[in-house]
Amino acid sequence: MPTQADGSGVRPHERKAVVLAAACNFVLLGSYYILRPLRDTVATVLGADQLQWLFTATFIGTLLASAIYAALATRIRLTRFLPGLFWFWLVNVVVFEALFRLAPANYWLGASYYVWFSVTNLFMISVFWSLMVDVFSAGQATRLFALIAAGGAIGAISGPLLTHLLVRRLGISGMLAVAAAGLALVIVLVHLLMREKRRLQGQHSEVQQSTLDHALSGTGLDGFRQLFKSRFALNQAGFMLLMTWVNTVAYFIQTDVVARTLSGIASRAVAIADIDLVVNVCTAAVLVFGLGRYVRLFGVSAGLVLNPLLMVGAFLATALSPTLFMVQALQVVRRVAQYAIARPSREMCFTVVDQADRYKSKNVIDTVVYRFGDVSSAWMQGGLRALGVGLTGTVAVGIGASVAWGTVALALGRGYEKLRRRGDDAHNRAGREAARDGS
């Protein structure tokens, strides 16, 4: 019989794993939100009319990175592969820190950093959550993922706050050094999480039964093939694609309005960091006080559908008042809903698939599909601008994408419930057979 959960939904044997997971997410997103405002500041310098080219370069880079990731995952055991990825990213940050110190205003260096971070950030977050869905079961996820995500949201508050306080003093290169130190700590926590999974399995506690002491089976193309073989994976991809369309529409609006409203680079960095700070404070509050109970009461499907509904209202409000304040409010609503509601709910869906899919098809969806949504939406935005379509047309696209997103979210939630019931039935049958054999 499982031990009783406390008021937060955590059972005694799960506490160490949850603390480690939340701490890892805390540090990872703290580092992420130091790196992100620097990327978005570079975008305001390059200009909104260059974004479609940057998005295209990012998509090509993501395709290449995803192919390399998949090939290595089938050759290196996961206990080395997962921390090895964070070591690679840490070295990248150190290299950029040195380059920005030498040439802080170089156009091509800024564009390179923009593309590098836009590729890398998705992999960082995807790999972390791949490990989470490979540690915690579907039942645990509904109780624990909100708390783990809250750790990340609370940690992410420190990134924009540090940027706000230190960017004028340390400059871009100094902030990159701070982020590199954070990634070093993430590596330590990843090792501790993998060790904790083995401990829980040794105690026969509730946990995913897959192991990490092997490379993934199959080939590097399996993640792509699964999108066309599984309706559930296809709905996951559709959910991600439409979410990125909504994100990109809002991002274009933000970049354009910030560039027109604020002239100084430091002022732009502070304005973007301020959005990040408000987003993460609100996200942490929702995750700590609301999402866990919301999902337990209404189910994963309700968590998936709520985000698109909120975005319809946010776009309408922006159309009525296209000011810097309203654009900042749009970004806050969009990102709080995405990080506090859509992301944890979507990650729960991966707990009911095979281990290989948790790393392969999940990575393709989190990176390649995401960036395909970015680049397709970016070129669509460029086409609308060339045709003279203004804010009203952009908002209309955002509303249409949000409605389609909600439809796919509902189908994804139904698929999750079906697979979870199937898994629960198989687990119960195995338990009955083991009890019968023992008697």
C-alpha positions in Angstrom: 0.0 0.0 0.0 1.4 3.5 -0.9 2.1 5.8 2.1 -0.2 8.7 2.6 0.7 12.0 0.8 1.1 15.2 2.7 -0.9 18.4 1.9 1.3 19.1 -1.2 0.6 15.6 -2.6 4.1 14.3 -1.9 4.5 10.9 -0.2 7.5 10.4 2.3 9.5 8.2 0.0 9.2 10.7 -2.9 10.4 13.8 -1.0 14.1 13.5 -1.9 13.4 12.9 -5.6 11.0 15.9 -5.7 13.4 18.2 -3.9 16.2 17.2 -6.2 14.0 17.6 -9.3 12.7 21.0 -8.2 16.2 22.2 -7.3 17.5 21.1 -10.7 14.7 23.0 -12.4 15.3 26.0 -10.1 19.0 26.3 -11.2 18.3 25.4 -14.9 15.7 28.0 -15.4 17.6 30.5 -13.4 20.5 30.1 -15.8 18.1 30.0 -18.8 16.5 33.4 -17.8 19.9 35.0 -17.6 20.7 33.8 -21.2 17.2 34.6 -22.6 17.0 38.4 -22.1 20.4 38.7 -23.8 19.1 36.8 -26.8 15.9 38.9 -27.0 18.0 42.1 -26.6 20.0 41.1 -29.6 16.8 40.6 -31.6 15.8 44.3 -30.9 19.2 45.4 -32.3 18.9 43.2 -35.4 15.3 44.4 -36.0 12.0 42.7 -36.5 12.5 42.6 -40.3 15.4 40.2 -39.7 13.6 37.8 -37.5 12.3 35.4 -40.2 16.0 34.9 -41.3 17.1 34.3 -37.8 14.2 31.8 -37.3 15.1 30.1 -40.5 18.7 29.7 -39.4 17.4 28.4 -36.0 15.2 25.8 -37.7 18.1 24.5 -39.8 20.3 24.4 -36.7 17.6 22.6 -34.7 17.3 19.9 -37.5 21.0 19.3 -37.4 21.2 19.3 -33.6 18.2 16.9 -33.3 19.8 14.5 -35.8 23.1 14.5 -33.8 21.2 14.1 -30.5 19.3 11.1 -31.7 22.4 9.5 -33.2 24.3 9.9 -29.9 21.4 8.7 -27.8 21.5 5.3 -29.6 25.2 5.0 -28.9 25.9 6.4 -25.4 24.2 5.1 -22.3 21.8 7.6 -20.7 23.8 7.9 -17.5 26.6 9.5 -19.5 24.6 11.0 -22.3 22.3 13.2 -20.1 25.0 15.0 -18.1 27.2 15.1 -21.1 24.7 17.3 -22.9 24.9 19.9 -20.1 28.7 19.8 -20.1 28.6 20.6 -23.8 26.3 23.5 -23.3 28.4 24.8 -20.4 31.4 24.9 -22.7 29.4 26.8 -25.3 28.5 29.5 -22.8 32.1 29.9 -21.7 33.2 30.3 -25.3 30.5 33.0 -25.9 31.5 34.8 -22.7 35.0 35.1 -24.0 33.9 36.2 -27.5 31.5 38.9 -26.1 34.3 40.2 -23.9 36.5 40.6 -27.0 33.8 42.0 -29.4 30.7 43.0 -27.5 29.1 44.9 -30.4 29.9 42.5 -33.3 26.8 42.0 -35.5 27.6 38.4 -36.5 28.5 37.4 -33.0 25.1 38.7 -31.8 23.3 36.8 -34.6 25.3 33.7 -33.8 24.4 33.9 -30.2 20.7 34.4 -31.1 20.7 31.2 -33.2 22.8 29.2 -30.7 20.6 30.0 -27.8 17.4 29.5 -29.8 18.5 26.0 -30.6 20.0 25.1 -27.3 17.3 26.4 -25.0 14.7 23.9 -26.3 17.1 21.0 -25.8 17.9 22.1 -22.3 14.3 22.1 -21.2 13.3 19.0 -23.2 16.2 16.9 -21.8 15.3 17.9 -18.2 11.6 17.0 -18.7 12.5 13.8 -20.5 14.4 12.8 -17.4 11.4 13.8 -15.3 8.9 11.6 -17.2 11.5 8.8 -17.1 11.6 9.0 -13.3 8.1 9.6 -12.2 5.0 7.5 -13.2 1.8 8.9 -14.6 0.1 8.8 -11.2 3.1 10.6 -9.6 3.1 13.2 -12.4 -0.4 14.4 -11.6 0.6 15.0 -8.0 4.2 16.1 -8.3 4.8 17.9 -11.7 3.2 21.2 -10.5 5.7 21.3 -7.6 8.7 20.5 -9.8 7.6 23.1 -12.3 7.1 25.5 -9.4 10.7 25.0 -8.4 11.7 26.1 -11.9 9.4 29.1 -11.8 10.8 30.3 -8.5 14.3 29.7 -9.8 13.5 31.6 -13.0 12.6 34.6 -10.9 16.3 34.9 -10.0 17.4 35.0 -13.6 15.5 38.2 -14.7 16.2 39.7 -11.3 19.9 39.2 -11.6 19.9 40.5 -15.1 18.0 43.6 -14.0 20.4 44.2 -11.1 23.7 43.3 -12.8 23.6 43.7 -16.5 24.7 47.4 -16.5 27.6 46.5 -14.2 28.8 43.2 -15.6 27.7 43.5 -19.2 26.8 40.6 -21.5 30.0 38.6 -20.9 29.7 38.8 -17.1 26.1 37.5 -17.2 27.2 34.6 -19.4 29.7 33.7 -16.7 27.0 33.6 -14.1 24.9 31.3 -16.3 27.8 29.0 -16.8 28.2 28.5 -13.1 24.5 27.6 -12.9 24.9 24.9 -15.6 27.7 23.4 -13.7 25.4 22.9 -10.7 22.7 21.4 -13.0 25.2 18.7 -13.9 25.6 17.7 -10.3 21.9 17.6 -9.7 21.3 15.5 -12.8 23.7 12.9 -11.4 21.9 12.9 -8.1 18.5 12.5 -9.8 19.6 9.5 -11.7 21.0 7.9 -8.5 17.7 8.6 -6.7 15.8 6.8 -9.4 17.9 3.7 -8.9 17.3 3.9 -5.1 13.5 4.1 -5.5 13.5 1.2 -7.9 15.6 -0.8 -5.3 12.9 -0.1 -2.7 10.2 -1.1 -5.1 8.6 2.3 -4.7 6.3 3.9 -7.2 8.5 5.1 -10.0 9.1 4.4 -13.7 10.6 1.0 -14.1 12.9 1.9 -17.0 16.6 2.0 -16.4 19.3 4.5 -17.5 22.3 2.2 -17.8 21.9 1.7 -21.5 21.7 3.5 -24.8 18.3 3.9 -26.4 17.3 1.1 -28.8 16.5 1.7 -32.5 17.8 4.3 -34.8 18.2 8.1 -34.8 15.1 8.4 -37.1 12.7 6.7 -34.7 11.6 10.0 -33.2 10.5 11.3 -36.6 8.8 8.0 -37.7 6.7 7.9 -34.5 5.0 11.2 -35.5 3.5 9.4 -38.5 2.8 6.1 -36.7 1.0 7.3 -33.6 -2.1 9.5 -33.5 -1.1 10.4 -29.9 2.3 11.6 -31.0 0.8 13.4 -33.9 -1.6 15.3 -31.5 1.4 16.1 -29.4 3.1 17.6 -32.4 0.0 19.5 -33.4 -0.3 20.9 -29.9 3.3 22.1 -30.0 3.1 23.5 -33.6 0.0 25.6 -32.8 1.4 26.8 -29.5 4.5 28.1 -31.3 2.3 29.9 -33.9 0.6 31.7 -31.0 4.0 32.4 -29.3 5.6 33.7 -32.5 2.7 36.1 -33.2 3.1 37.5 -29.7 6.9 37.7 -30.0 6.8 39.7 -33.2 4.4 42.1 -31.6 6.7 42.4 -28.6 9.9 42.9 -30.7 8.3 45.6 -32.8 6.7 47.6 -30.0 9.8 47.4 -27.7 12.0 48.6 -30.6 9.7 51.5 -31.4 9.1 52.6 -27.8 12.6 52.2 -26.3 15.9 53.4 -27.9 18.6 52.3 -25.4 19.9 48.7 -25.5 20.1 48.5 -21.7 16.5 49.9 -21.4 15.3 47.2 -23.8 17.1 44.5 -21.8 15.5 45.8 -18.6 12.0 45.9 -20.2 12.3 42.3 -21.4 13.8 41.2 -18.2 10.9 42.9 -16.3 8.4 40.8 -18.4 10.3 37.7 -17.4 10.3 38.6 -13.7 6.5 39.2 -13.6 5.9 36.0 -15.6 7.9 33.9 -13.3 6.4 35.4 -10.1 2.9 34.7 -11.4 3.8 31.3 -12.7 5.3 30.2 -9.4 2.1 31.4 -7.6 -0.1 29.4 -10.0 2.0 26.3 -9.7 2.3 26.4 -5.9 -1.3 27.2 -5.2 -3.4 26.2 -8.1 -2.3 23.8 -10.9 -1.8 20.7 -8.8 -5.3 20.9 -7.4 -6.7 22.0 -10.7 -5.4 18.9 -12.5 -6.4 16.6 -9.8 -10.0 18.0 -9.8 -10.5 18.5 -13.6 -7.9 16.3 -15.3 -5.1 16.8 -17.7 -7.4 17.6 -20.6 -8.7 20.7 -18.8 -5.1 21.8 -18.2 -4.3 21.5 -21.9 -7.4 23.4 -23.1 -7.3 26.3 -20.7 -4.2 27.9 -22.2 -5.7 28.4 -25.8 -8.9 29.9 -24.3 -6.9 32.5 -22.3 -5.0 33.5 -25.4 -8.1 34.4 -27.4 -9.0 37.0 -24.7 -5.4 38.2 -24.5 -5.1 38.9 -28.3 -8.5 40.7 -28.3 -7.3 43.0 -25.5 -4.1 43.8 -27.4 -6.0 44.7 -30.5 -8.0 47.2 -28.5 -5.0 48.8 -26.8 -1.6 48.1 -28.7 0.6 49.9 -26.1 3.9 48.8 -24.6 2.0 48.0 -21.3 -0.6 45.9 -23.1 2.0 44.1 -25.1 3.8 43.3 -21.8 0.5 42.1 -20.4 -0.1 39.9 -23.4 3.3 38.3 -22.9 2.6 37.8 -19.2 -0.7 36.1 -19.8 0.7 34.0 -22.6 3.8 32.8 -20.8 2.2 32.3 -17.4 -0.5 30.1 -19.0 2.1 28.3 -21.0 4.6 27.6 -18.3 2.2 27.2 -15.4 -0.6 25.3 -17.1 0.2 24.0 -20.6 3.8 22.8 -20.1 3.3 20.7 -17.0 0.0 19.3 -18.4 1.7 18.4 -21.7 4.7 16.8 -19.9 2.3 14.5 -18.0 1.2 13.1 -21.4 4.7 11.6 -21.9 4.6 9.5 -18.8 2.3 7.0 -20.6 4.6 6.3 -23.6 7.6 4.0 -23.9 11.1 5.1 -22.7 12.5 5.5 -26.2 9.6 7.9 -27.0 10.3 9.9 -23.9 13.7 10.9 -25.3 13.3 10.5 -29.1 9.8 11.5 -30.3 9.6 13.9 -27.3 12.8 15.6 -28.4 11.7 15.9 -32.0 8.4 17.5 -30.9 10.0 19.8 -28.3 12.7 21.0 -30.8 12.1 20.4 -34.5 8.3 20.7 -34.5 8.6 23.8 -32.2 11.1 25.5 -34.5 9.2 24.5 -37.6 6.3 26.3 -36.0 8.5 29.3 -35.4 9.9 29.5 -38.9 6.6 28.9 -40.7 4.9 31.6 -38.5 7.8 34.0 -38.9 7.7 33.8 -42.7 3.9 34.2 -42.5 4.5 37.3 -40.4 7.0 38.6 -43.0 4.5 38.0 -45.8 1.8 39.9 -43.9 4.1 42.8 -43.4 5.1 42.8 -47.0 1.3 43.0 -47.9 0.8 45.9 -45.5 -1.2 43.9 -43.0 -1.0 45.6 -39.6 -1.8 44.7 -36.0 -5.4 43.7 -36.7 -4.4 41.0 -39.2 -1.7 39.7 -36.9 -4.1 39.4 -34.0 -6.6 37.6 -36.2 -4.0 35.0 -37.0 -3.3 34.6 -33.3 -6.9 34.1 -32.5 -7.4 31.5 -35.3 -4.3 29.6 -34.1 -5.6 29.7 -30.6 -8.9 28.2 -31.6 -7.2 25.4 -33.6 -4.8 24.8 -30.7 -7.7 24.3 -28.3 -9.3 21.7 -30.6 -6.0 19.7 -30.7 -5.5 20.0 -27.0 -8.8 18.4 -26.3 -7.9 15.4 -28.6 -4.5 15.1 -26.9 -6.1 15.0 -23.5 -8.5 12.3 -24.5 -5.6 10.2 -25.9 -3.7 10.6 -22.6 -6.6 9.4 -20.6 -7.0 6.3 -22.9 -3.4 5.3 -22.7 -3.3 5.9 -18.9 -6.3 3.6 -18.4 -4.7 1.0 -20.6 -1.5 1.2 -18.5 -3.4 1.0 -15.2 -5.2 -2.1 -16.4 -2.0 -3.8 -17.5 -0.4 -2.9 -14.1 -3.4 -4.3 -12.2 -3.4 -7.5 -14.3 0.3 -8.0 -13.5 -0.3 -7.4 -9.8 -3.1 -10.0 -9.8 -0.9 -12.5 -11.6 2.0 -12.0 -9.3 -0.3 -12.5 -6.3 -1.8 -15.7 -7.8 1.7 -17.1 -8.5 2.8 -16.2 -5.0 -0.1 -18.1 -3.5 
